[in-house]
Amino acid sequence: MTSFPELGSPSSVPWTNTATVWRALLALAVVFVMLGTTGWTAVRSHKATGDARTASLSAWLHGSIAGRPLPAPGTAPETVARFFATLTGAQQARLADEYPIVVGNLNGAPSVLRYRANRAALDRARAVEKRRSHASGLSPVGRQEALRRMHRFESLRAEGRQILAFDPTGDGRVAEVVGDLDRAQRVSVVVPGVDTNVLTFEKSQRANSAPVGMARSLYAAERKAAPGTRTAVIAWADYTSPAGVGMDAATGKLAAEGALRLRAAVRALPGDSRVALVCHSYGSVVCGVAARDLSPRVTDIAVAGSPGLRAEHVSELRTSARIWAMRDPDDWIQGVPHLEVGGLGHGADPVSQGFGARVMSARGAEGHAGYFEPGTTSLANFAGIGVGEPASVSCADPNEACTSGT
């Protein structure tokens, strides 16, 4: 078991002396810096919390409906669901319209109501950025950022989009549903990696390298793989991801925080659908941490381009879900040291034979950002897992039965 302070687990790695530890830490730091200067991603800063969300939460906590107090954020999804089930449609709509930033992110609230609330929240956030873009004294860079955020919020609120979670605070968090979540038999949750925020949630170029593009591509592939299966895919960027390749990307702090949110999101999914987590890059670290206490409805965890799952072997994940891994031969993530020292690094290489994952083919992926491109074996493998047909997966080694026992 590797030593991850976020998980409170002991280490069994045989580091023999302080000098060895410091040399390993230095080597890790050098590699991460090198990767950062050769195209992993650009560093960004996280901004301070806005007052609008805080004010809305305060009003909600002091609010009521029909003489009844409102459930506090963080209340068990089952309890929240029972509360909303006792309300009339008009009462539900009133809460969504009056407290959109709360209802839109409230696990257990009806999905359709969350879509409505987040549309209203996006309207308000767009108005804020529009006013900010005209504010006197705003720098050209600040004005450009305000305009970019305003246009992003316009896009997210477009007709037909189903925004399951939205928080404009700081760099922003968002989750979107593709398909009918309430009727789905199988749900896939796409968990993206570093530099994921409201502005990078979708892209006009290289669309399938952004969370919503990944989700749409996977949904189309699942529909093709199993036309008779009702599926839904969630582009889940509802956690604070690392900004570039600094210490946040090399440690598990943000992954641990994201794992708590991911567990809650899965627990709150409507119905009794089976769930697959499809995790890319640092998103796989989030999934690895989350695996240790996931809902049993999660049948599979598939990772691509992973720096590690913060474990030395699949048995350390303590989950009944099948663990799948893939990596394209040209993916630069293979250059990340697959070890952990003092909380730095993410553990064993998930595609290594000793880790024990089911290693899938990534044929056609072409690098770190290409796993969700239509026509690739990597996408077809994700789709097979997503629709509950793991036996259809193509293994990385044709001579190895990665689908045995599925």
Rosetta blueprint (number, residue, H / E / L):
1 M L
2 T L
3 S L
4 F L
5 P L
6 E L
7 L L
8 G L
9 S L
10 P L
11 S L
12 S L
13 V L
14 P L
15 W L
16 T L
17 N L
18 T H
19 A H
20 T H
21 V H
22 W H
23 R H
24 A H
25 L H
26 L H
27 A H
28 L H
29 A H
30 V H
31 V H
32 F H
33 V H
34 M H
35 L H
36 G H
37 T H
38 T L
39 G L
40 W L
41 T L
42 A L
43 V L
44 R L
45 S L
46 H L
47 K L
48 A L
49 T L
50 G L
51 D H
52 A H
53 R H
54 T H
55 A H
56 S H
57 L H
58 S H
59 A H
60 W H
61 L H
62 H L
63 G L
64 S E
65 I E
66 A L
67 G L
68 R E
69 P E
70 L L
71 P L
72 A L
73 P L
74 G L
75 T L
76 A L
77 P H
78 E H
79 T H
80 V H
81 A H
82 R H
83 F H
84 F H
85 A H
86 T L
87 L L
88 T L
89 G H
90 A H
91 Q H
92 Q H
93 A H
94 R H
95 L H
96 A H
97 D H
98 E H
99 Y L
100 P H
101 I H
102 V H
103 V H
104 G L
105 N L
106 L L
107 N L
108 G L
109 A L
110 P L
111 S H
112 V H
113 L H
114 R H
115 Y H
116 R H
117 A H
118 N H
119 R H
120 A H
121 A H
122 L H
123 D H
124 R H
125 A H
126 R H
127 A H
128 V H
129 E H
130 K H
131 R H
132 R H
133 S H
134 H L
135 A L
136 S L
137 G L
138 L L
139 S L
140 P H
141 V H
142 G H
143 R H
144 Q H
145 E H
146 A H
147 L H
148 R H
149 R H
150 M H
151 H H
152 R H
153 F H
154 E H
155 S H
156 L H
157 R L
158 A L
159 E L
160 G L
161 R L
162 Q E
163 I E
164 L E
165 A E
166 F E
167 D E
168 P L
169 T L
170 G L
171 D L
172 G L
173 R E
174 V E
175 A E
176 E E
177 V E
178 V E
179 G E
180 D L
181 L L
182 D L
183 R L
184 A L
185 Q L
186 R E
187 V E
188 S E
189 V E
190 V E
191 V E
192 P L
193 G L
194 V L
195 D L
196 T L
197 N L
198 V L
199 L L
200 T L
201 F L
202 E L
203 K L
204 S L
205 Q L
206 R L
207 A H
208 N H
209 S H
210 A L
211 P H
212 V H
213 G H
214 M H
215 A H
216 R H
217 S H
218 L H
219 Y H
220 A H
221 A H
222 E H
223 R H
224 K H
225 A H
226 A L
227 P L
228 G L
229 T L
230 R L
231 T E
232 A E
233 V E
234 I E
235 A E
236 W E
237 A E
238 D L
239 Y L
240 T L
241 S L
242 P L
243 A L
244 G L
245 V L
246 G L
247 M H
248 D H
249 A H
250 A H
251 T L
252 G L
253 K H
254 L H
255 A H
256 A H
257 E H
258 G H
259 A H
260 L H
261 R H
262 L H
263 R H
264 A H
265 A H
266 V H
267 R H
268 A L
269 L L
270 P L
271 G L
272 D L
273 S L
274 R E
275 V E
276 A E
277 L E
278 V E
279 C E
280 H E
281 S L
282 Y H
283 G H
284 S H
285 V H
286 V H
287 C H
288 G H
289 V H
290 A H
291 A H
292 R H
293 D H
294 L L
295 S L
296 P L
297 R L
298 V E
299 T E
300 D E
301 I E
302 A E
303 V E
304 A E
305 G L
306 S L
307 P L
308 G L
309 L L
310 R L
311 A E
312 E L
313 H L
314 V H
315 S H
316 E H
317 L H
318 R L
319 T L
320 S L
321 A L
322 R E
323 I E
324 W E
325 A E
326 M E
327 R L
328 D L
329 P L
330 D L
331 D L
332 W H
333 I H
334 Q H
335 G H
336 V L
337 P L
338 H L
339 L L
340 E L
341 V E
342 G L
343 G L
344 L E
345 G L
346 H L
347 G E
348 A L
349 D L
350 P L
351 V L
352 S L
353 Q L
354 G L
355 F L
356 G L
357 A L
358 R E
359 V E
360 M E
361 S L
362 A L
363 R L
364 G L
365 A L
366 E L
367 G L
368 H L
369 A L
370 G L
371 Y L
372 F L
373 E L
374 P L
375 G L
376 T L
377 T H
378 S H
379 L H
380 A H
381 N H
382 F H
383 A H
384 G H
385 I H
386 G H
387 V L
388 G L
389 E L
390 P H
391 A H
392 S H
393 V L
394 S L
395 C E
396 A L
397 D L
398 P L
399 N L
400 E L
401 A L
402 C L
403 T L
404 S L
405 G L
406 T L
